[in-house]
């Protein structure tokens, strides 16, 4: 039978066009995915200065499931960390990826709106996701055939690894939340409370597998679930305290990306290629001593330059250089 409708939502998004966009010089939509606990308004405020000045892109942002106008963000998601609700946590990522499909179709329909005066060129569609936006972006790239190229900035795979090792989730009290759930439901092992909570967190991966990019990686580039083979760039921040490096490298390995030289640390299982290269790759940046500050990779000019050089190569008239990856 047909799936049952649980609820309906009004889909709210933000689309910003540079002042120079016209019917003679239309701009291409760049959908940007925000991080955990953020919303589209915050991401637009962050990205607007460095996207609008390029004058080639329309900045498009919307809220992930349970974020912004769609929920309480971090608080709502932390409330799903009980064993009984973990499948709902996986659904946050899956629903968000499906929402991007809806948004992608909406952009195509919007381009025909007379109010836009043919200033939006939807013959191509680019994606850039930051943190959680990179996690969801991996799923999006696998299933949205309208996405012509993706940049995944400080993403990760192995969701439970991120939860256990991230300084962000540690500061949000993930272990305390799970321990309180264990205490309220009663112990299911003979282990001390803290250790039992840690065990439950580790074992919860099975409930998240269906939404984990580690299990989608092989279908993003080399065996994509839909037509096409979009160039993919993964940007890693060395010493990242929010999304640990080994989870970013796990994603790159599952996709089958090469490690682009110059690099700081070798990544087991990844072939090394010299920049400039393309159309796919993992690049490493050292922008901060480590910890949460290192996670703010997108704020650094050299990282932005690489991102846009990569995306610009999709828009130029030379298909041979699509997905050009280099360090400026």
Wavefront OBJ file of the C-alpha trace (Angstrom):
o trace
v 0.000 0.000 0.000
v 0.884 3.657 0.018
v 3.001 5.122 2.828
v 1.040 6.908 5.507
v 1.467 10.676 5.739
v 2.683 11.495 9.248
v 2.720 15.266 8.905
v 3.010 18.005 6.330
v 5.487 20.871 6.456
v 5.824 24.190 4.719
v 9.198 24.109 3.010
v 11.013 27.408 3.593
v 14.253 28.223 1.801
v 16.488 31.180 1.042
v 17.744 32.009 -2.460
v 20.199 34.891 -2.912
v 21.202 36.161 -6.360
v 24.144 38.510 -6.944
v 23.279 41.992 -8.143
v 24.891 41.366 -11.518
v 22.714 38.380 -12.428
v 20.710 38.946 -15.632
v 19.106 37.074 -18.500
v 22.374 37.564 -20.404
v 24.507 36.455 -17.453
v 22.384 34.001 -15.449
v 23.816 32.398 -12.322
v 23.916 28.731 -11.331
v 22.321 27.549 -8.071
v 24.777 26.507 -5.383
v 22.919 24.670 -2.650
v 24.784 24.821 0.649
v 24.035 22.449 3.521
v 24.463 23.718 7.079
v 26.008 22.030 10.088
v 24.525 20.317 13.130
v 22.588 22.750 15.313
v 22.753 25.545 12.722
v 20.054 26.681 10.291
v 19.767 28.142 6.823
v 19.782 31.748 8.078
v 23.091 31.316 9.888
v 24.685 29.541 6.941
v 23.526 32.228 4.508
v 25.015 34.908 6.756
v 28.320 33.000 6.833
v 28.460 32.145 3.125
v 26.962 35.255 1.564
v 30.162 37.364 1.589
v 32.328 34.794 -0.185
v 29.652 33.380 -2.520
v 28.049 36.602 -3.757
v 31.392 38.203 -4.620
v 32.032 35.408 -7.144
v 28.997 36.645 -9.144
v 28.499 33.227 -10.745
v 26.308 31.529 -8.179
v 22.904 31.869 -6.584
v 23.248 30.891 -2.927
v 20.482 28.469 -1.948
v 19.933 27.270 1.634
v 17.203 25.434 3.518
v 16.816 23.865 6.957
v 17.641 20.214 7.524
v 15.059 18.091 9.302
v 14.545 19.187 12.950
v 16.591 22.362 12.378
v 15.668 26.019 12.074
v 11.954 26.445 11.452
v 11.587 22.657 11.414
v 12.554 21.859 14.993
v 14.747 22.553 17.977
v 18.028 21.637 16.292
v 20.586 20.085 18.628
v 18.104 19.672 21.490
v 15.619 17.810 19.285
v 18.286 15.485 17.919
v 19.848 14.789 21.310
v 16.383 13.731 22.426
v 16.601 10.860 19.920
v 19.656 9.278 21.520
v 17.617 6.800 23.551
v 17.784 3.211 22.248
v 14.111 3.174 21.261
v 14.381 6.319 19.160
v 17.702 5.747 17.393
v 15.982 4.752 14.111
v 14.402 8.206 14.166
v 17.894 9.707 14.365
v 18.822 7.897 11.155
v 15.633 9.278 9.625
v 16.843 12.845 10.248
v 19.644 12.276 7.731
v 17.480 10.346 5.270
v 14.652 12.880 5.419
v 17.112 15.724 4.912
v 18.548 14.032 1.814
v 15.056 13.545 0.386
v 14.290 17.178 1.200
v 17.214 18.179 -0.999
v 15.586 16.283 -3.868
v 12.411 18.296 -3.322
v 14.422 21.495 -3.133
v 16.306 20.641 -6.313
v 13.036 20.160 -8.192
v 11.669 23.362 -6.677
v 14.627 25.328 -8.004
v 13.955 24.053 -11.506
v 10.331 25.130 -11.247
v 11.289 28.478 -9.742
v 13.594 29.291 -12.636
v 10.516 29.650 -14.859
v 8.995 32.274 -12.568
v 8.723 35.583 -14.492
v 9.880 37.424 -11.362
v 13.354 35.934 -11.804
v 13.571 37.285 -15.361
v 15.630 34.291 -16.512
v 18.470 35.166 -14.127
v 18.744 31.581 -12.795
v 20.389 28.881 -14.920
v 19.166 25.514 -13.657
v 20.804 23.485 -16.406
v 23.472 22.860 -13.772
v 23.224 22.423 -10.016
v 26.129 22.452 -7.569
v 26.267 21.382 -3.936
v 28.522 22.336 -1.027
v 27.914 21.010 2.473
v 29.645 21.897 5.729
v 29.938 19.383 8.600
v 26.470 17.789 8.863
v 25.848 19.352 5.463
v 28.738 17.247 4.192
v 27.334 14.100 5.793
v 23.906 14.648 4.231
v 25.634 15.831 1.066
v 27.219 12.426 0.585
v 23.735 10.895 0.494
v 22.468 13.696 -1.740
v 25.268 13.170 -4.248
v 24.379 9.492 -4.493
v 20.671 10.017 -5.206
v 20.185 13.424 -6.858
v 21.017 13.149 -10.542
v 20.656 16.930 -10.881
v 23.782 17.503 -8.763
v 26.675 18.076 -11.162
v 29.434 18.401 -8.543
v 29.772 18.283 -4.763
v 32.148 19.773 -2.233
v 31.944 18.114 1.183
v 33.672 20.334 3.734
v 34.711 18.671 7.039
v 32.276 15.757 6.642
v 32.519 12.362 8.281
v 31.264 8.806 8.158
v 30.680 6.307 10.914
v 28.108 8.400 12.760
v 28.662 6.681 16.099
v 32.408 7.331 15.819
v 31.618 11.032 15.421
v 29.252 11.002 18.395
v 31.779 9.204 20.618
v 34.885 11.166 19.625
v 33.545 14.655 18.886
v 34.246 17.432 21.376
v 30.920 18.980 20.344
v 28.846 15.980 21.361
v 30.920 15.572 24.494
v 30.146 19.170 25.491
v 26.454 18.541 24.810
v 26.468 15.734 27.371
v 25.772 12.750 25.132
v 27.118 10.265 27.662
v 25.090 11.821 30.471
v 21.924 11.647 28.358
v 22.444 7.980 27.510
v 23.393 7.155 31.104
v 20.165 8.761 32.346
v 18.183 6.716 29.835
v 19.897 3.543 31.043
v 19.127 4.423 34.651
v 15.473 5.157 33.883
v 14.946 1.946 31.908
v 17.055 -0.272 34.114
v 20.405 -1.873 33.429
v 20.580 -4.591 30.780
v 24.132 -5.683 31.659
v 26.202 -6.110 34.792
v 28.536 -3.297 33.746
v 28.976 -0.022 35.652
v 26.644 2.744 34.448
v 29.260 4.769 32.561
v 30.621 1.715 30.767
v 27.136 0.461 29.921
v 26.268 3.853 28.429
v 29.444 3.711 26.333
v 28.550 0.212 25.169
v 25.044 1.297 24.171
v 26.410 4.229 22.184
v 28.830 1.938 20.352
v 26.166 -0.682 19.633
v 23.728 1.911 18.312
v 25.577 2.019 14.988
v 23.332 -0.743 13.634
v 20.333 1.580 13.934
v 22.177 4.298 12.014
v 23.659 2.159 9.242
v 20.976 2.952 6.684
v 21.815 6.665 6.866
v 25.565 6.408 7.396
v 27.645 7.778 4.490
v 30.124 4.952 5.056
v 27.518 2.625 3.580
v 26.668 4.962 0.713
v 30.230 5.785 -0.295
v 30.572 3.193 -3.035
v 27.443 4.597 -4.709
v 28.517 8.245 -4.790
v 31.060 8.199 -7.623
v 31.929 4.759 -8.975
v 28.543 3.026 -8.800
v 26.173 5.945 -8.404
v 22.560 5.117 -7.649
v 21.402 7.470 -10.421
v 22.839 8.534 -13.769
v 26.046 10.527 -13.960
v 29.377 10.643 -12.147
v 29.714 14.063 -10.500
v 33.142 15.292 -9.410
v 33.498 15.128 -5.618
v 35.912 17.114 -3.451
v 36.269 16.317 0.267
v 38.072 18.946 2.361
v 39.605 17.761 5.637
v 40.782 19.976 8.501
v 43.692 18.426 10.353
v 43.145 18.217 14.108
v 39.389 18.758 13.736
v 37.879 18.329 17.185
v 34.252 18.233 16.032
v 34.419 15.748 13.149
v 37.529 13.638 13.859
v 39.950 13.177 10.982
v 39.621 9.418 10.893
v 35.881 9.755 10.174
v 36.538 12.134 7.261
v 39.123 9.694 5.944
v 36.671 6.817 6.398
v 34.265 8.661 4.098
v 36.980 9.341 1.524
v 38.017 5.688 1.608
v 34.434 4.457 1.215
v 33.946 6.735 -1.816
v 37.268 5.653 -3.298
v 38.901 9.089 -3.453
v 42.621 9.686 -3.895
v 44.594 11.815 -1.430
v 45.756 14.999 -3.140
v 49.361 16.080 -2.560
v 50.624 18.220 -0.898
v 49.152 16.640 2.211
v 50.084 16.515 5.888
v 49.299 12.930 6.888
v 49.130 9.765 4.845
v 45.748 8.040 4.747
v 45.881 4.228 4.672
v 44.112 2.830 1.639
v 44.165 6.032 -0.414
v 46.238 6.456 -3.556
v 48.273 9.688 -3.627
v 47.987 12.030 -6.627
v 49.730 15.344 -7.246
v 47.804 18.606 -7.517
v 46.471 19.892 -9.813
v 44.316 16.861 -10.387
v 40.703 15.803 -10.691
v 37.883 15.079 -10.868
v 37.774 13.605 -7.342
v 39.943 13.890 -4.270
v 40.544 14.390 -0.561
v 42.497 17.516 0.379
v 44.014 18.315 3.775
v 44.366 21.729 5.418
v 46.078 22.771 8.653
v 44.414 26.050 9.599
v 44.388 25.890 13.410
v 46.238 24.059 16.219
v 43.274 21.701 16.566
v 40.025 21.340 18.447
v 36.750 23.120 17.610
v 38.478 26.023 15.823
v 39.915 23.648 13.237
v 36.361 22.669 12.316
v 35.697 26.191 10.981
v 37.608 25.326 7.819
v 35.140 26.982 5.448
v 35.984 30.395 6.937
v 39.536 30.356 5.553
v 40.271 32.043 2.226
v 42.515 29.327 0.805
v 39.824 26.725 1.436
v 37.192 28.894 -0.247
v 39.493 29.466 -3.213
v 39.941 25.727 -3.698
v 36.200 25.150 -3.409
v 35.381 27.738 -6.060
v 38.205 26.769 -8.394
v 36.719 23.276 -8.308
v 33.172 24.540 -8.964
v 34.285 27.059 -11.601
v 35.802 24.207 -13.584
v 32.315 22.710 -13.904
v 30.938 25.926 -15.352
v 33.618 26.735 -17.921
v 33.478 25.563 -21.523
v 36.198 22.926 -21.170
v 34.743 19.575 -20.048
v 38.246 18.108 -19.846
v 39.027 20.003 -16.646
v 35.764 19.343 -14.781
v 36.543 18.839 -11.114
v 39.931 20.571 -11.183
v 41.499 20.334 -7.708
v 44.438 22.517 -6.777
v 45.994 24.507 -3.958
v 46.382 28.239 -4.564
l 1 2 3 4 5 6 7 8 9 10 11 12 13 14 15 16 17 18 19 20 21 22 23 24 25 26 27 28 29 30 31 32 33 34 35 36 37 38 39 40 41 42 43 44 45 46 47 48 49 50 51 52 53 54 55 56 57 58 59 60 61 62 63 64 65 66 67 68 69 70 71 72 73 74 75 76 77 78 79 80 81 82 83 84 85 86 87 88 89 90 91 92 93 94 95 96 97 98 99 100 101 102 103 104 105 106 107 108 109 110 111 112 113 114 115 116 117 118 119 120 121 122 123 124 125 126 127 128 129 130 131 132 133 134 135 136 137 138 139 140 141 142 143 144 145 146 147 148 149 150 151 152 153 154 155 156 157 158 159 160 161 162 163 164 165 166 167 168 169 170 171 172 173 174 175 176 177 178 179 180 181 182 183 184 185 186 187 188 189 190 191 192 193 194 195 196 197 198 199 200 201 202 203 204 205 206 207 208 209 210 211 212 213 214 215 216 217 218 219 220 221 222 223 224 225 226 227 228 229 230 231 232 233 234 235 236 237 238 239 240 241 242 243 244 245 246 247 248 249 250 251 252 253 254 255 256 257 258 259 260 261 262 263 264 265 266 267 268 269 270 271 272 273 274 275 276 277 278 279 280 281 282 283 284 285 286 287 288 289 290 291 292 293 294 295 296 297 298 299 300 301 302 303 304 305 306 307 308 309 310 311 312 313 314 315 316 317 318 319 320 321 322 323 324 325 326 327 328
